[in-house]
């Protein structure tokens, strides 16, 4: 029988040091030079509940997972945008009327792709990873959701982009009037570090997918911005509540139900914000810390991974904007709910699938509806599932949207099926 003692070691600081050691000699040494890129996007208004500035999905998530955050503390996007990136992968993002526009989420995605390309091309990094000791690899496996170092770096890059695009919903309350000014202002104001230390992981991922942000900015006399005192207090309260919930579930599972810690995590993993390694395995009285934000002393020098990623991301985002043009096209409607499905119609994409936690959640939603999942590829965001009919697929997509995801059909499937649905943004 598997015991807690037999499980890989859980140690966030030690795992952070392993990642810092891999990154310290240099990340992103060979960033691919892009050509000019033109991207077309669709733009669909969000559907708010009557008398509210929130959608149904936003309100439900707020009520279930964000106490004591109030609705008036949340800013919502006004539109959802969808596009296919330069790698041919469908994407979705959110924007707000009067803000910086769709070029921000689109440029964020293109920036992430270039940095991912640099990781893939970094042979020195690959050699350092292959030289990891077995205990170091086991440490990452026991501590992080994504176990492979390159996957962890990729998720960190994507989280950096999410923070930039999500906070752009607040651009009108800042002194920054262009995407470049906003990105540099976010960096210089330390907002990326604030997200890493004050938010909890699932809050950022889930609110981003839903087009909402539970913070407010206060402009400073030096031209920077900071979170308001109320924002800081609310983020702390939400984080503490999430940790407390995770410990409650863990105590019940390990005492009343007699499960080991790994078995408890396995059983309750689908309670997204309530149980995960990040919270449930923390010793009492401690707080989860972002692995990239932890400082270390390496080679007689102080080193932290987060500032390195942020600096590269902002610089590359600025460069990407000079080579990127975007244009709006009419939105495609969803296919109808008839009786027939071709083999190609079993394929769809989940643009806001960010990590293995998302893969597990999406699989759980589909399998709970007795829909067999044949394949999920995190890189291409591609899912192959055994839908029984167009109606069954339509209901599955609605269930995924209720979970904050925005499934997208292939263009071939859209073109081949008579339109009869409506664009939905929740």
N, C-alpha and C positions, 0 to 999 in steps of 0.2 A: 504494500500500500504506500502511495506517495505521501510523504510528510512534508511539513513546512521546512524542516531542516534540510531536506534533500533538494529544495528548490533553489534556483539561481539567486544570488545575493541581490537585495534591493538597497541601493545606496545612491541617492541622487547626486551628491557632491562627487563621489568617486566616478560615477558615470560621466558627469560633466568634465572631470579632469581627463578622462580618456578621450573625449571628443575634442577638448582643447588641445591635447597633445597631437591629435591627428591634424588639426587645422593650423596650429601655430607655425609650422614651416611655410605656410602660404596656401590660401584657397584662391580659386578663380584666377589661376596664373595665365590661362589662355582663353579669354572670353571671345567667342566667335564674333567677328565683325559682321553686322547685318547690312543688307541692302535696304532700299526704300520699300516700305510695306504699306499696302492699302487694305483696309479691313472694312467690310460692310456689317452693319448690325441692325437688329430690330429693337424696337422700344415699345413696351407695353405698360400702361398705367397699373399700379397696384390697386387692388380692390379693398377699400377700407370698410370696416363695419359701420353701420349707420350711426352718425353722431360721434365718431371716433377718428383719431388720426392713426390707428393701428389696424392691421389686417387681423383676420381670425387667427392665423398661425402665430403672429406676433403676440397677440393677447394671451393665447393659451400658453405659450412658452414663458411669457412674463409671469403669469399667475402661478405656474407650476415650478419654475426653476429659478426665478429671480427675486423672490422676497428678500429684503424689504423694498426693492426698487419699485417706484410708483410709475404709472403710465405717463405722467407729465415730465418725468425725468428721461424719457425715451424719445429720440428723434428717429423718424421713419423716412426711408426713401419714398419717392413718389412714383418711380418707374423702375421696371426691370428691363435690362438690356440683354440681348443674346447675340452671340457671334461665333464664328469659327476662326480659331487662331492660325498663325502662320505654320503650325505643325498639323493643321487639318483637324483639330480637336474642338468640338463644341464647348462653349463657355457661357456662363451667365454672370451678371453682376447687377448692382443697383446704383441708381443716381437719384439726385434730388433737384427739383425745379430750382433754377437760379443758382445752381452750384457750378462745379467745374466741368460737368458734362461727361459723356461716355468715354472720352479719350483716356480718362484716368484709369478705370478698371481694365480697359483694353491694353493700355501701355504697361500697366502692372503685370498683366499676364505675359506680354512679350518680354518684359524684363526678366521675369522668373524663368521663362524658357531659355533665355541666353545664359543665365547663371547655372541652370541645370545642365546646359550643354558644356559649360566650362568644367563642371564637376565630372561629367562623363569623360571628358577629354584629358583629365588630370591624371597622367600615369604615375606621377610621384605619389599622389594621394592614394591611388589604388595599391601601390606597393606598401605604403604605410599601413593601410587597412589589412592587407594580406599578412603583415608581420605582427598583427595583434596576438597577444598571448591568449590561450583558451580561457583563462580566468577573466580577461578583459572583455572578450566576446560574451561570456556568460553574464558578466555584470550588466552589459547593455541589454541583453535578453531579459534579465530579471528586473530591469528598472524602466525601460522605455517601451512605448507601444510599438514603434517601428524599430526593429532590432538592428538592421544593417546600417552602418554609419552613413553611407551615401543616402539612404532613405531618410534618415534623421536630418541630415543637412538639407535635403530637398524640402522636407516638411517645414523646416525652419525658414527657408527662403520664401516658401508660399505664405507662411504666417506673417512674415514681414510685409509682403505685398498686400495681404488681407488688411493689416493694420492701416496701411496707407490709403487703400481704397475705401475702407469703412469710415475712417475719420474724415474723408472728403465730403461725407454727408453734412459735416459741420463747417464747411469752408466759409460760409457766409458770416459765421461768428468769429472769424479770424481776420488778421490784417492781410492775408495772402490772397492774391487775386488771379494767379495763374497756377497751373499744375506744377511748374518748376518751383515757384515761390512756396507753394504749399508743401511739397516734398522736402525742400530744404528747411522750411520752418518747422516741420515735424521733427526732423533730425536734430536741428539745433536746439529745439525746445525740450528734447529728451523724452518725447512722447512714446517712441518705440520702447524705451526702457520702462516707461510707466506701464505700458501694456504688458510687458513681460513680467513685471513684479507685482502689479496690482490686480490684473485680471486673472481668472482661472481659465484653463485651456478651452474647455467646452463652451464657456460663455462667449469667447471670441468667435469660435467656429460656428456656433449655432446662430448667434445674432447676425453674423455676417451673411449666412445663407438666407436669413429672413429679411435682410435689408433694414436692420435697426441698429441703433447704437445707444447705450445707456449712460452717456457721459455728456458733460458740458465743459466748454473752454472758458477761461478767463484770460483776456489779453493783458500782457505785462507792459510796463513802461519802456522796456528795452526792445520791444517788438516781438518778443517770444509769446508763447501761450502756455498755459498750465491747466491741469484739471482743477475745477472748482473744489473748495473744501467739501461741499456736499457730495460731489462725485467721488472723491477719495473715500469718504466715510461709507458711502453706499457700496462701492466696489469691495471694500473690506468686509462689510456685513454680508454681502452675497458670498464672498469667498469663504468666510467663517461658517456660514450656514451650510454650504456645500460640503465642506470638510466634516462638519458635525453629522450630516446625513450619511456620509460615506462610513464614518465610524459606527454609527448606529446600525446600519445594514450589516457591516462586518461583524460586530459583536453578536447580533442575532444569528448570523449564519454560522459563526464559529462556536458559539456556546449552545444556543437553543437547538440548532440543527446539527451541530457536531461536525461541520465541514472544515477542511483545511483552508488556509487563506487562499491558495490558488484555486481550489474548488469553489470557494465563495465568489471569487472574482469571475470565474467561468459562469457560474449560475446567474449572477446578478449583473453581468456586464451590460445588458441591454437597458438597464436603468441609467441611462447615459450619465447624468450629472451626479448620480447617487453613489456609484461604485466604480472605481477604477484604481489602477495601481498608484496613480498620482496622488490620490487622497486616502484610499482605504488602508494602504500599508504605511502611511506616515505615522511615526511615533506620536502619541498624544502630546498636544501642546506645541507641535511644530507646524510650519506652513510649507506648502509646496513652493519650490523655487524653480524658475526657468533655468534649464541646464545651460542655455547659451548666455544667460546674464550673470552666472556665477564667476567671480574673479579667481584667478589662480596665479601662482608664481611659478613660471617656467623659464628655465635657463637664466635665472637671476633677473627676471623681468616680470612685471605684472601683465597679465593677459586675460582678456575676456572676449569671447567669440561674438557676442551680439553686436558691439560697435563695428566690428569688421564687416559683418554681413550687412548692417544698415548702411555703412559708408559705400560699399560696393553697389548696393541696391539703388540708393538715391542717385549716385553718379551715373549708373547705367540707365535708370529711369529717365534722367534728363537727356541722355544721348538718344535713347529710344524715341522720345518725343520729337526730336528733330528729323527722324526718318519715317514717321508714322502719319498716315492720313486715314480718316474714318468717314464713312458715309452711311446715312440711314436708309434702309429699304423697308418695304411693307412687311408686316409680321405675317408669318404663316400660321394658319389655324391648325388645331389638332385634328387628326382623322376621326371619322365617325365611329360608332359603336355597333357595327354590323356583326356578321357571323363568321367571316373568313379572315384568316391571317396567313400571309406568305411566310416562308422561312426567314426572309430578310427582316420581317416585322418583329421577330423575336429579339432583335438587336436594338439597344438604345444606349444613350449616354447620360451620365450624371456629372455635369460640369463642375459642381461644387463638392465632389468627392475628393477629400484632401489627404486622408491617411488611412491606415489599416483599421482604425476605429470606425471610420465611415463605411469601409467595406463590410465590416461585420454588422453594422447597423442596417445597411441597405439589404444585405442578405437576410437578416432577421425579419425585416418588414415583409419581404417577398415570400419567404418560407412560411411565415405566419398565415399567409393567404393561400397556402398550398401551391405556390408557384415555384417550380424547381429552377434553381439558379445553376446554369452550366458553366459560366465563366464571368469573372469580374477582373478587369485589368485597371489597376490604379493609375498607370501612366497615361493611357489613352482615354481614361474615364469610360471605357466601354463595358457594357453589361450584356450578357446573353442569357435570357430567361425563357422558360417554357410557358408562355401565356396560352390560356385555353381559348380565348376569343378577343376581339378588339374591346369588347365591354370589360372583360377581365383585366386587360392591360390598362384601360382608362381608369378603373378603380384602383389598380396598383399605383398608377402615377399620382392619383389623388392622395393615397396613403403616404407616398414618399414626400409629396409637397407638405402634408401635415407635419412631417418630421423635419421640414426645413430644407429639403432637397428639391432641385428643379430638373427633373428628367427631360431629355430632349431626344426626339426621334432623328434617325438619319434622314437626310434630304430625300433619298430614294423612297423611303417609306412614306414621307409626307406627300410626295408627288404622286405616288401610286394609289393613295387612298382618298376617297371623297371627303372633303372637309365638312365637318358638322359640329365640332366642338368649339370651345371658346378658350382664349388665352387666359390662363390662371396664374397668379403670382404668389400664391400662398401654398 
